[in-house]
Amino acid sequence: MNTIVVGAALMLLASTAATAQTQVPNADWPKLPVKNSGLSEEKLSLMHAAVASSEFKKIGSILIARHGKLVYEDYFEGDGTTLRDTRSATKTIAGVLVGIAIHEGKLSGIDAKVLSLLPERAGKLQNPDPRKQSITIEDFLTMSSPLECDDWNDESRGNEERMYLVEDWTQFILDLPIRGRMHLGEKNEPPPYGRYFSYCTGGVFTLSEILGKVTGMRTDRYAQQKLFAPLGIINAQWVYSPLNLPHTGGGLRLTSRDLLKVVQLYLDSGRWQGTRIVEEDWVRNSTQPHARVDDATEYGYLWWLKSFYRGENSYPAFLMTGNGGNKVVAIPALDMAVVITSTNFNARGMHEQTDKILTDYILASLQK
């Protein structure tokens, strides 16, 4: 690329960032110029040009923080005030709130039994099974309850699209039968970490009712008081079930900057600008593997765990991810947080496109 084009791209990038900053009502991120961040301005300008030219489709925003400071902010759809629909990426918020509730003594711990916390549900279960009594908070945090719920299988009785057709989502989930698993040969090998992963939005939604019961506060209000207000998040738009329960299974709309705050909070071991919001041990346990998704991906407490690559270098990350190719990523070894929002909902290659931006441009921009 010639120097004139590079210069024009950098001027456009600077103009975009300046415009966005004037539109953000809560611009409380400390700033760090790209040139001082260890990232290449030229490589990031090439990223901007690639997205702006539609080489990458339906990208809404790209933000990068390094060493706790906002380094890069670029908007292609909407601006800094736009509330982003990142779908299931915001499931992770439910795990943050569970950790806060445990620290406050509202929940006894991850081993707390779901039906013991919801006794009015226990008395009217369909498909009764003694194993249901043993389902714990941790089972829902790790997508590994024994219920027949799999959003990645259209035929699953617990698929979230079936849940949305009924009024009482919690009862829908708890009424599901126990799932079975075939195996080859007589020996049934135990899964990694002792858990079978099965992606289940309904289980995460059920945490909303549990949080409301144990805290005495509807989950959206608890989130605002205990998490959003301390982070300086002033605008959050929730989705609600037909029974008016906040949907912790996804759809919560936040600005791109506020999504970046959530992952930066965990990158900084539960502190935001020096203030403790989440306990360090909860952050550590949440971002450790508790179930295996596939050969390249593991799962913590509603955090995805995988590595991204730059050449031969591997960078382990924990991240929030959602339909459309939305990703909110922490890379501890680089002290870096990244938000990429996208509206490629249900499109083939949506996540691969976002990963390419992250690896071929953002990681490729590393200079030190």
C-alpha positions as a printed Julia matrix, in Angstrom:
368×3 Matrix{Float64}:
   0.0     0.0    0.0
   1.47    3.43  -0.91
   2.08    6.09   1.73
  -0.73    8.34   0.48
  -3.33    5.6    1.02
  -1.89    4.71   4.42
  -1.94    8.36   5.44
  -5.53    8.77   4.31
  -6.59    5.65   6.21
  -4.93    6.95   9.38
  -6.67   10.33   8.99
 -10.02    8.58   8.53
  -9.33    6.37  11.57
  -8.49    9.41  13.7
 -11.62   11.2   12.51
 -13.79    8.17  13.31
 -12.35    7.83  16.81
 -12.71   11.55  17.53
 -16.33   11.54  16.39
 -17.16    8.48  18.5
 -15.58    9.97  21.61
 -17.83   13.03  21.45
 -20.86   10.73  21.39
 -19.99    8.49  24.32
 -21.89    9.65  27.45
 -19.56    7.84  29.84
 -16.08    8.36  28.4
 -14.18    7.25  31.47
 -11.62    4.97  29.86
  -8.05    6.22  30.28
  -6.45    6.61  26.85
  -3.16    5.42  25.39
  -2.03    6.47  21.9
  -1.59    3.57  19.5
   2.04    4.55  18.95
   2.73    4.05  22.67
   0.81    0.78  22.99
   3.19   -1.58  21.22
   0.8    -1.9   18.26
   1.38   -0.87  14.66
  -0.66    2.14  13.53
  -0.16    1.1    9.91
  -1.51   -2.43  10.49
  -4.58   -1.08  12.31
  -5.21    1.4    9.51
  -5.13   -1.52   7.07
  -7.69   -3.29   9.28
  -9.92   -0.23   9.15
  -9.64   -0.1    5.37
 -10.43   -3.82   5.03
 -13.59   -3.5    7.11
 -14.67   -0.21   5.53
 -14.32   -1.78   2.05
 -16.6    -4.68   3.09
 -13.82   -7.24   2.87
 -15.25   -8.15   6.28
 -19.04   -8.1    6.38
 -21.35   -6.44   8.89
 -18.74   -5.45  11.45
 -20.2    -2.95  13.89
 -17.25   -1.92  16.03
 -13.68   -2.8   16.97
 -12.13   -1.67  20.24
  -8.75   -2.52  21.76
  -7.45   -1.89  25.28
  -3.84   -2.45  26.28
  -2.44   -2.22  29.8
  -5.85   -1.06  31.02
  -6.1     1.87  28.61
  -8.23    2.4   25.53
  -5.91    2.27  22.52
  -8.18    1.9   19.51
 -11.88    2.62  18.92
 -13.54    2.3   15.53
 -17.22    2.2   14.52
 -18.63    0.99  11.22
 -22.31    0.67  12.19
 -23.74    3.08  14.74
 -21.4     4.89  17.1
 -20.15    4.88  20.67
 -23.66    5.2   22.11
 -25.12    2.29  20.1
 -26.34   -0.6   22.24
 -24.93   -3.75  20.67
 -26.92   -6.96  20.33
 -24.15   -9.49  20.94
 -26.63  -12.32  21.56
 -25.12  -15.0   23.79
 -21.94  -13.07  24.57
 -23.74  -11.54  27.54
 -24.39  -14.94  29.1
 -21.09  -14.28  30.85
 -22.74  -11.49  32.87
 -24.78  -14.16  34.68
 -21.57  -15.83  35.84
 -20.21  -12.51  37.12
 -23.4   -11.95  39.13
 -23.31  -15.47  40.58
 -19.79  -14.79  41.82
 -20.87  -11.52  43.44
 -23.87  -13.21  45.08
 -21.63  -15.95  46.51
 -19.22  -13.37  47.94
 -22.13  -11.54  49.56
 -23.36  -14.76  51.16
 -26.58  -14.74  49.13
 -25.6   -18.05  47.55
 -23.84  -20.79  49.49
 -21.6   -21.64  46.53
 -21.41  -23.34  43.16
 -22.56  -26.62  44.72
 -25.93  -25.15  45.73
 -28.74  -27.34  44.41
 -31.01  -25.67  41.87
 -34.23  -27.38  42.99
 -33.49  -26.63  46.64
 -33.31  -22.98  45.69
 -36.55  -23.25  43.69
 -38.71  -25.56  45.85
 -41.95  -24.4   44.24
 -40.61  -25.77  40.95
 -39.52  -29.1   42.42
 -43.05  -30.09  43.34
 -44.46  -30.0   39.82
 -41.74  -31.42  37.6
 -42.46  -33.37  34.48
 -40.13  -36.28  33.74
 -39.24  -36.67  37.43
 -35.82  -38.21  38.06
 -33.79  -38.29  41.27
 -30.78  -36.98  39.34
 -32.56  -33.67  38.91
 -32.24  -33.1   42.64
 -28.47  -33.07  42.23
 -28.3   -30.37  39.54
 -26.14  -27.51  40.83
 -25.39  -23.9   40.01
 -22.06  -25.1   38.62
 -23.85  -27.39  36.17
 -25.54  -24.38  34.58
 -22.39  -22.24  34.73
 -20.46  -24.91  32.8
 -23.18  -25.96  30.33
 -23.02  -29.48  31.67
 -26.28  -30.25  33.44
 -27.75  -33.71  32.75
 -30.9   -32.2   31.21
 -31.64  -32.94  27.56
 -30.86  -29.44  26.37
 -28.68  -28.69  23.35
 -29.09  -25.49  21.36
 -26.7   -26.83  18.72
 -29.11  -29.67  17.96
 -32.36  -28.59  16.28
 -33.97  -31.84  17.44
 -33.15  -31.35  21.11
 -36.22  -31.04  23.31
 -34.47  -28.3   25.25
 -33.38  -26.24  22.23
 -33.85  -22.56  23.08
 -36.17  -21.97  20.11
 -38.68  -24.32  21.77
 -38.29  -22.5   25.08
 -39.25  -19.19  23.49
 -42.59  -20.66  22.42
 -43.83  -21.13  26.01
 -44.52  -18.7   28.83
 -42.62  -20.22  31.74
 -39.04  -20.72  30.62
 -37.68  -21.98  33.93
 -40.3   -24.7   34.19
 -39.66  -25.63  30.57
 -36.0   -26.3   31.36
 -36.53  -28.14  34.64
 -39.22  -30.33  33.06
 -36.81  -31.72  30.47
 -35.84  -35.41  30.66
 -32.34  -36.54  31.54
 -30.26  -36.91  28.4
 -28.62  -40.18  27.37
 -25.3   -40.78  25.62
 -24.37  -43.7   23.42
 -20.78  -44.93  23.48
 -18.69  -47.24  21.38
 -17.71  -50.47  23.11
 -18.43  -51.6   26.64
 -16.09  -49.16  28.3
 -17.55  -45.67  28.8
 -14.64  -43.25  29.13
 -15.28  -40.32  31.47
 -15.2   -36.87  29.82
 -12.44  -34.3   30.49
 -13.01  -32.55  33.84
 -15.81  -35.02  34.54
 -18.41  -33.02  32.62
 -20.25  -33.47  29.32
 -20.6   -30.08  27.62
 -23.99  -29.33  26.05
 -24.76  -25.75  25.08
 -27.97  -24.78  26.87
 -29.31  -21.22  26.97
 -32.22  -22.23  29.17
 -29.97  -23.32  32.01
 -28.32  -19.9   32.04
 -31.73  -18.24  32.01
 -32.71  -20.29  35.06
 -29.87  -18.58  36.93
 -31.84  -15.34  36.58
 -34.74  -16.71  38.62
 -32.31  -18.14  41.18
 -30.45  -14.83  41.54
 -33.75  -13.04  42.02
 -34.78  -15.48  44.75
 -31.55  -15.38  46.72
 -30.86  -11.66  46.45
 -34.44  -10.46  46.85
 -33.86   -8.23  43.83
 -34.72   -8.75  40.18
 -31.56   -9.69  38.31
 -31.4    -6.58  36.12
 -31.58   -4.38  39.23
 -29.02   -6.49  41.04
 -26.72   -6.22  38.03
 -27.13   -2.46  37.91
 -26.37   -2.02  41.61
 -23.53   -4.52  42.02
 -21.83   -4.55  38.61
 -22.9    -1.89  36.15
 -22.92    1.12  38.45
 -19.42    0.36  39.81
 -18.22    0.03  36.2
 -19.84    3.32  35.23
 -22.33    1.59  32.91
 -25.41    3.77  32.72
 -27.31    2.26  29.81
 -28.19   -1.42  29.58
 -31.17   -2.81  27.69
 -32.39   -6.24  28.79
 -34.63   -8.8   27.14
 -37.38  -10.18  29.41
 -39.22  -13.49  29.46
 -43.03  -13.59  29.17
 -43.08  -13.71  33.0
 -40.91  -10.56  33.11
 -37.68  -12.21  34.23
 -34.48  -10.65  32.82
 -32.97  -12.96  30.22
 -29.49  -13.84  31.47
 -29.13  -16.28  28.58
 -28.35  -13.53  26.06
 -29.62  -10.48  24.25
 -28.56   -7.92  26.86
 -27.54   -4.81  24.93
 -24.52   -2.77  26.03
 -22.28   -0.29  24.25
 -19.0    -1.53  22.85
 -17.06    0.38  25.48
 -19.12   -1.16  28.25
 -18.54   -4.65  26.88
 -14.84   -3.83  26.94
 -15.16   -2.84  30.61
 -16.56   -6.26  31.53
 -13.64   -8.16  30.01
 -11.11   -5.64  31.33
 -12.58   -6.19  34.8
 -11.65   -9.86  34.58
  -8.31   -9.13  32.94
  -7.56   -7.01  36.02
  -8.57   -9.85  38.39
 -11.92   -8.3   39.37
 -10.88   -4.67  39.75
 -11.96   -1.69  37.69
  -9.6     1.27  37.92
  -8.4     0.05  41.3
 -11.83   -0.69  42.82
 -12.65   -4.31  43.7
 -15.97   -5.43  42.14
 -15.52   -9.21  41.79
 -13.38  -11.41  44.04
 -10.07  -12.49  42.56
 -10.59  -16.17  43.3
 -13.92  -16.1   41.45
 -12.24  -14.54  38.42
  -9.5   -17.17  38.53
 -11.91  -20.09  38.89
 -14.26  -18.72  36.23
 -11.53  -18.54  33.63
 -10.14  -22.01  34.26
 -11.41  -25.01  32.27
 -14.27  -26.99  33.77
 -15.58  -28.67  30.6
 -14.26  -29.39  27.12
 -16.17  -28.12  24.1
 -13.89  -29.53  21.38
 -10.21  -30.21  20.75
  -9.44  -26.49  20.55
 -11.9   -25.04  23.06
 -12.65  -25.41  26.75
 -15.22  -23.78  28.97
 -15.07  -22.05  32.34
 -17.95  -20.44  34.2
 -19.7   -19.0   31.14
 -16.34  -18.02  29.65
 -14.94  -19.65  26.5
 -11.28  -20.64  26.68
  -9.16  -20.99  23.55
  -5.9   -19.83  22.03
  -5.31  -17.45  19.14
  -2.2   -17.56  17.0
   0.27  -15.18  15.44
   2.68  -17.22  13.39
   4.07  -19.87  15.71
   3.13  -17.93  18.82
   0.06  -19.06  20.77
  -1.91  -16.7   23.0
  -4.38  -18.31  25.44
  -7.51  -16.22  25.88
 -10.81  -16.17  27.72
 -13.75  -14.66  25.93
 -17.43  -13.93  25.62
 -18.9   -14.93  22.27
 -22.26  -14.74  20.58
 -24.16  -15.39  17.36
 -23.2   -13.03  14.57
 -19.5   -13.34  15.21
 -19.5   -11.18  18.32
 -16.41  -11.56  20.52
 -15.22   -9.9   23.71
 -11.71  -11.21  24.32
  -9.04  -11.06  27.01
  -5.47  -12.1   26.21
  -3.66  -12.07  29.57
  -0.13  -12.59  28.2
  -0.48   -9.39  26.18
  -2.5    -7.48  28.81
  -4.95   -6.86  25.99
  -8.75   -6.72  25.73
 -10.61   -6.65  22.42
 -14.24   -6.14  21.42
 -15.45   -7.0   17.93
 -19.19   -6.63  17.36
 -20.9    -7.98  14.28
 -24.39   -8.62  12.95
 -23.65  -11.67  10.79
 -26.41  -13.54  12.61
 -26.68  -17.22  11.66
 -24.24  -16.68   8.77
 -21.74  -19.34   7.79
 -18.21  -18.32   8.75
 -19.33  -15.57  11.14
 -16.89  -16.55  13.89
 -14.09  -17.36  11.47
 -14.35  -13.83  10.07
 -14.03  -12.28  13.52
 -11.12  -14.56  14.36
  -9.37  -13.47  11.17
  -9.64   -9.81  12.18
  -8.22  -10.68  15.58
  -5.31  -12.76  14.3
  -4.43  -11.25  10.91
  -4.7    -7.63  11.98
  -4.82   -7.09  15.74
  -2.31   -9.73  16.78
  -0.33   -9.06  13.62
  -0.05   -5.42  14.71
   2.0    -6.41  17.76
   5.4    -4.78  17.87
   6.21   -5.44  21.52
